[in-house]
């Protein structure tokens, strides 16, 4: 199994799984400290506030993070 296929599976596991403030902060921290090839992240169905979405959206500006698109609650943030 290639790395990209594995990451897609992991993304699906984040759908409606109860990620909230602390989980969002931990996820952002992990993506900053251990850059991956993750390009799209879907967190739809989770209870994130505006500050949580901003925290993850800011990862797009991190030169070490490859995140390009953040999906949340039927909306697309790019």
MARZAPA-472841 format. One record per atom (N, C-alpha, C): residue number from 0; residue in three letters; atom name; x, z negated, y negated. Coordinates in Angstrom, 2 decimals. Last residue first. Layout:
BEGIN
<NUM,'ALA','CA',<X,Z,Y>>
...
END
This chain:
BEGIN
<77,'UNK','N',<-10.11,-1.03,-26.69>>
<77,'UNK','CA',<-8.86,-0.29,-26.52>>
<77,'UNK','C',<-8.06,-0.32,-27.80>>
<76,'UNK','N',<-12.66,-2.46,-24.94>>
<76,'UNK','CA',<-11.74,-2.72,-26.05>>
<76,'UNK','C',<-10.47,-1.95,-25.78>>
<75,'UNK','N',<-15.88,-1.88,-24.07>>
<75,'UNK','CA',<-14.52,-1.40,-23.83>>
<75,'UNK','C',<-13.70,-1.66,-25.08>>
<74,'UNK','N',<-18.44,-3.81,-22.50>>
<74,'UNK','CA',<-17.82,-3.23,-23.69>>
<74,'UNK','C',<-16.41,-2.81,-23.33>>
<73,'UNK','N',<-19.44,-5.16,-20.37>>
<73,'UNK','CA',<-19.99,-3.84,-20.61>>
<73,'UNK','C',<-19.45,-3.19,-21.88>>
<72,'UNK','N',<-17.55,-7.42,-20.56>>
<72,'UNK','CA',<-19.00,-7.49,-20.77>>
<72,'UNK','C',<-19.62,-6.16,-21.19>>
<71,'UNK','N',<-14.55,-5.80,-21.10>>
<71,'UNK','CA',<-15.23,-7.09,-21.08>>
<71,'UNK','C',<-16.70,-6.91,-21.40>>
<70,'UNK','N',<-11.40,-4.37,-20.51>>
<70,'UNK','CA',<-12.84,-4.23,-20.37>>
<70,'UNK','C',<-13.45,-5.63,-20.34>>
<69,'UNK','N',<-8.65,-3.20,-22.13>>
<69,'UNK','CA',<-9.29,-4.44,-21.70>>
<69,'UNK','C',<-10.80,-4.21,-21.68>>
<68,'UNK','N',<-5.82,-1.16,-21.76>>
<68,'UNK','CA',<-7.27,-1.24,-21.91>>
<68,'UNK','C',<-7.78,-2.56,-21.35>>
<67,'UNK','N',<-3.08,-1.50,-21.49>>
<67,'UNK','CA',<-3.58,-0.52,-22.45>>
<67,'UNK','C',<-5.06,-0.72,-22.76>>
<66,'UNK','N',<-0.30,-3.38,-20.60>>
<66,'UNK','CA',<-1.75,-3.38,-20.73>>
<66,'UNK','C',<-2.20,-2.42,-21.84>>
<65,'UNK','N',<2.38,-3.73,-20.20>>
<65,'UNK','CA',<1.88,-2.35,-20.17>>
<65,'UNK','C',<0.37,-2.25,-20.31>>
<64,'UNK','N',<4.67,-5.70,-21.99>>
<64,'UNK','CA',<3.42,-5.67,-21.24>>
<64,'UNK','C',<2.85,-4.25,-21.31>>
<63,'UNK','N',<6.75,-5.57,-23.70>>
<63,'UNK','CA',<7.07,-5.81,-22.29>>
<63,'UNK','C',<5.84,-5.73,-21.40>>
<62,'UNK','N',<5.74,-5.34,-26.27>>
<62,'UNK','CA',<6.49,-4.21,-25.71>>
<62,'UNK','C',<6.81,-4.36,-24.22>>
<61,'UNK','N',<2.51,-6.22,-27.08>>
<61,'UNK','CA',<3.74,-6.76,-26.51>>
<61,'UNK','C',<4.51,-5.62,-25.84>>
<60,'UNK','N',<0.10,-5.20,-27.74>>
<60,'UNK','CA',<1.16,-5.03,-28.72>>
<60,'UNK','C',<2.51,-5.56,-28.22>>
<59,'UNK','N',<-1.56,-5.96,-25.71>>
<59,'UNK','CA',<-1.32,-4.53,-25.86>>
<59,'UNK','C',<-0.17,-4.26,-26.83>>
<58,'UNK','N',<-1.94,-8.63,-26.06>>
<58,'UNK','CA',<-0.94,-8.23,-25.08>>
<58,'UNK','C',<-0.61,-6.74,-25.20>>
<57,'UNK','N',<-4.12,-8.90,-27.68>>
<57,'UNK','CA',<-2.80,-8.92,-28.32>>
<57,'UNK','C',<-1.68,-8.53,-27.35>>
<56,'UNK','N',<-6.17,-9.11,-25.85>>
<56,'UNK','CA',<-6.00,-7.85,-26.57>>
<56,'UNK','C',<-4.62,-7.76,-27.22>>
<55,'UNK','N',<-5.94,-11.81,-25.13>>
<55,'UNK','CA',<-5.61,-10.77,-24.16>>
<55,'UNK','C',<-5.39,-9.41,-24.83>>
<54,'UNK','N',<-6.69,-12.97,-27.57>>
<54,'UNK','CA',<-5.45,-13.37,-26.91>>
<54,'UNK','C',<-5.01,-12.31,-25.91>>
<53,'UNK','N',<-9.23,-11.85,-27.95>>
<53,'UNK','CA',<-8.13,-11.51,-28.87>>
<53,'UNK','C',<-6.79,-11.84,-28.23>>
<52,'UNK','N',<-10.64,-13.09,-25.90>>
<52,'UNK','CA',<-10.51,-11.64,-25.88>>
<52,'UNK','C',<-9.36,-11.21,-26.79>>
<51,'UNK','N',<-10.44,-15.73,-26.85>>
<51,'UNK','CA',<-9.90,-15.37,-25.54>>
<51,'UNK','C',<-9.66,-13.86,-25.45>>
<50,'UNK','N',<-11.80,-15.63,-29.26>>
<50,'UNK','CA',<-10.37,-15.95,-29.29>>
<50,'UNK','C',<-9.70,-15.61,-27.96>>
<49,'UNK','N',<-14.40,-15.07,-28.40>>
<49,'UNK','CA',<-13.67,-14.08,-29.19>>
<49,'UNK','C',<-12.18,-14.34,-29.19>>
<48,'UNK','N',<-14.59,-16.30,-24.98>>
<48,'UNK','CA',<-14.93,-16.30,-26.40>>
<48,'UNK','C',<-14.12,-15.23,-27.12>>
<47,'UNK','N',<-15.84,-15.57,-21.76>>
<47,'UNK','CA',<-14.73,-15.58,-22.70>>
<47,'UNK','C',<-15.25,-15.58,-24.13>>
<46,'UNK','N',<-16.91,-15.90,-18.90>>
<46,'UNK','CA',<-17.35,-16.52,-20.15>>
<46,'UNK','C',<-16.17,-16.67,-21.11>>
<45,'UNK','N',<-17.28,-12.78,-17.10>>
<45,'UNK','CA',<-16.67,-14.09,-17.32>>
<45,'UNK','C',<-17.09,-14.62,-18.68>>
<44,'UNK','N',<-18.26,-10.25,-17.03>>
<44,'UNK','CA',<-18.97,-11.25,-16.27>>
<44,'UNK','C',<-18.38,-12.64,-16.38>>
<43,'UNK','N',<-15.14,-8.52,-17.19>>
<43,'UNK','CA',<-16.59,-8.55,-17.40>>
<43,'UNK','C',<-17.22,-9.61,-16.51>>
<42,'UNK','N',<-12.48,-8.06,-17.21>>
<42,'UNK','CA',<-12.90,-9.46,-17.14>>
<42,'UNK','C',<-14.40,-9.59,-17.39>>
<41,'UNK','N',<-10.15,-5.78,-16.26>>
<41,'UNK','CA',<-11.58,-5.97,-16.41>>
<41,'UNK','C',<-11.93,-7.43,-16.19>>
<40,'UNK','N',<-7.46,-4.01,-17.45>>
<40,'UNK','CA',<-7.89,-5.33,-17.01>>
<40,'UNK','C',<-9.38,-5.48,-17.29>>
<39,'UNK','N',<-4.93,-1.63,-16.96>>
<39,'UNK','CA',<-6.33,-1.90,-17.27>>
<39,'UNK','C',<-6.71,-3.25,-16.68>>
<38,'UNK','N',<-2.25,-1.79,-16.28>>
<38,'UNK','CA',<-2.62,-1.01,-17.46>>
<38,'UNK','C',<-4.06,-1.28,-17.89>>
<37,'UNK','N',<0.37,-3.46,-14.83>>
<37,'UNK','CA',<-1.07,-3.53,-15.07>>
<37,'UNK','C',<-1.42,-2.81,-16.37>>
<36,'UNK','N',<2.92,-3.75,-14.13>>
<36,'UNK','CA',<2.50,-2.38,-14.44>>
<36,'UNK','C',<1.00,-2.31,-14.67>>
<35,'UNK','N',<4.04,-6.75,-15.79>>
<35,'UNK','CA',<3.68,-5.96,-14.62>>
<35,'UNK','C',<3.34,-4.55,-15.07>>
<34,'UNK','N',<6.05,-9.49,-16.84>>
<34,'UNK','CA',<5.42,-8.19,-17.12>>
<34,'UNK','C',<5.18,-7.40,-15.83>>
<33,'UNK','N',<5.82,-12.50,-17.02>>
<33,'UNK','CA',<6.15,-11.71,-15.84>>
<33,'UNK','C',<5.49,-10.34,-15.99>>
<32,'UNK','N',<5.06,-13.55,-19.44>>
<32,'UNK','CA',<6.30,-14.03,-18.85>>
<32,'UNK','C',<6.74,-13.22,-17.64>>
<31,'UNK','N',<2.63,-12.23,-20.01>>
<31,'UNK','CA',<3.75,-12.19,-20.96>>
<31,'UNK','C',<5.07,-12.54,-20.29>>
<30,'UNK','N',<1.04,-12.83,-17.83>>
<30,'UNK','CA',<1.33,-11.42,-18.11>>
<30,'UNK','C',<2.47,-11.27,-19.11>>
<29,'UNK','N',<0.94,-15.63,-18.08>>
<29,'UNK','CA',<1.55,-15.02,-16.89>>
<29,'UNK','C',<1.92,-13.56,-17.15>>
<28,'UNK','N',<-0.44,-15.87,-20.51>>
<28,'UNK','CA',<0.91,-16.41,-20.37>>
<28,'UNK','C',<1.64,-15.77,-19.19>>
<27,'UNK','N',<-2.91,-14.75,-19.80>>
<27,'UNK','CA',<-2.11,-14.14,-20.86>>
<27,'UNK','C',<-0.66,-14.60,-20.76>>
<26,'UNK','N',<-3.69,-16.63,-17.82>>
<26,'UNK','CA',<-3.53,-15.21,-17.49>>
<26,'UNK','C',<-2.65,-14.51,-18.52>>
<25,'UNK','N',<-3.89,-18.97,-19.34>>
<25,'UNK','CA',<-2.93,-18.90,-18.23>>
<25,'UNK','C',<-2.65,-17.45,-17.84>>
<24,'UNK','N',<-5.96,-18.25,-21.07>>
<24,'UNK','CA',<-4.64,-18.60,-21.62>>
<24,'UNK','C',<-3.57,-18.51,-20.54>>
<23,'UNK','N',<-8.00,-17.91,-19.17>>
<23,'UNK','CA',<-7.59,-16.79,-20.02>>
<23,'UNK','C',<-6.20,-17.04,-20.59>>
<22,'UNK','N',<-8.25,-20.48,-18.18>>
<22,'UNK','CA',<-7.85,-19.40,-17.29>>
<22,'UNK','C',<-7.36,-18.19,-18.06>>
<21,'UNK','N',<-9.16,-21.84,-20.45>>
<21,'UNK','CA',<-7.88,-22.20,-19.84>>
<21,'UNK','C',<-7.36,-21.09,-18.93>>
<20,'UNK','N',<-11.68,-20.32,-21.01>>
<20,'UNK','CA',<-10.59,-20.56,-21.96>>
<20,'UNK','C',<-9.24,-20.82,-21.30>>
<19,'UNK','N',<-12.44,-18.68,-17.88>>
<19,'UNK','CA',<-12.84,-19.21,-19.19>>
<19,'UNK','C',<-11.58,-19.47,-20.01>>
<18,'UNK','N',<-13.60,-17.02,-15.09>>
<18,'UNK','CA',<-12.46,-17.16,-16.00>>
<18,'UNK','C',<-12.99,-17.61,-17.36>>
<17,'UNK','N',<-15.55,-16.63,-13.13>>
<17,'UNK','CA',<-15.50,-17.90,-13.85>>
<17,'UNK','C',<-14.29,-18.09,-14.73>>
<16,'UNK','N',<-15.73,-14.13,-12.07>>
<16,'UNK','CA',<-15.16,-15.18,-11.22>>
<16,'UNK','C',<-14.96,-16.49,-11.97>>
<15,'UNK','N',<-16.44,-11.45,-12.86>>
<15,'UNK','CA',<-17.43,-12.51,-12.70>>
<15,'UNK','C',<-16.94,-13.64,-11.79>>
<14,'UNK','N',<-13.56,-9.99,-11.74>>
<14,'UNK','CA',<-14.92,-9.69,-12.18>>
<14,'UNK','C',<-15.82,-10.88,-11.86>>
<13,'UNK','N',<-11.15,-10.38,-10.55>>
<13,'UNK','CA',<-11.38,-11.09,-11.80>>
<13,'UNK','C',<-12.78,-10.85,-12.36>>
<12,'UNK','N',<-11.02,-8.67,-8.43>>
<12,'UNK','CA',<-11.21,-10.08,-8.13>>
<12,'UNK','C',<-11.48,-10.90,-9.39>>
<11,'UNK','N',<-10.36,-6.27,-9.63>>
<11,'UNK','CA',<-11.73,-6.46,-9.17>>
<11,'UNK','C',<-12.01,-7.93,-8.86>>
<10,'UNK','N',<-7.62,-6.68,-9.96>>
<10,'UNK','CA',<-8.49,-6.60,-11.12>>
<10,'UNK','C',<-9.94,-6.85,-10.71>>
<9,'UNK','N',<-6.66,-6.54,-7.34>>
<9,'UNK','CA',<-6.59,-7.80,-8.07>>
<9,'UNK','C',<-7.52,-7.80,-9.28>>
<8,'UNK','N',<-7.03,-3.81,-6.86>>
<8,'UNK','CA',<-7.76,-4.79,-6.06>>
<8,'UNK','C',<-7.79,-6.13,-6.78>>
<7,'UNK','N',<-5.17,-2.83,-8.69>>
<7,'UNK','CA',<-6.58,-2.50,-8.85>>
<7,'UNK','C',<-7.44,-3.48,-8.06>>
<6,'UNK','N',<-2.79,-3.75,-7.57>>
<6,'UNK','CA',<-3.23,-4.27,-8.86>>
<6,'UNK','C',<-4.70,-3.98,-9.10>>
<5,'UNK','N',<-2.65,-2.18,-5.24>>
<5,'UNK','CA',<-2.76,-3.63,-5.13>>
<5,'UNK','C',<-3.28,-4.22,-6.44>>
<4,'UNK','N',<-2.25,0.33,-6.33>>
<4,'UNK','CA',<-3.48,0.07,-5.57>>
<4,'UNK','C',<-3.70,-1.42,-5.45>>
<3,'UNK','N',<0.31,-0.05,-7.48>>
<3,'UNK','CA',<-0.85,0.26,-8.31>>
<3,'UNK','C',<-2.16,-0.04,-7.59>>
<2,'UNK','N',<1.97,-0.46,-5.23>>
<2,'UNK','CA',<1.77,-1.54,-6.21>>
<2,'UNK','C',<0.51,-1.29,-7.05>>
<1,'UNK','N',<0.62,0.89,-2.16>>
<1,'UNK','CA',<1.43,0.95,-3.37>>
<1,'UNK','C',<1.07,-0.19,-4.31>>
<0,'UNK','N',<0.85,0.00,1.17>>
<0,'UNK','CA',<0.00,0.00,0.00>>
<0,'UNK','C',<0.90,0.00,-1.24>>
END
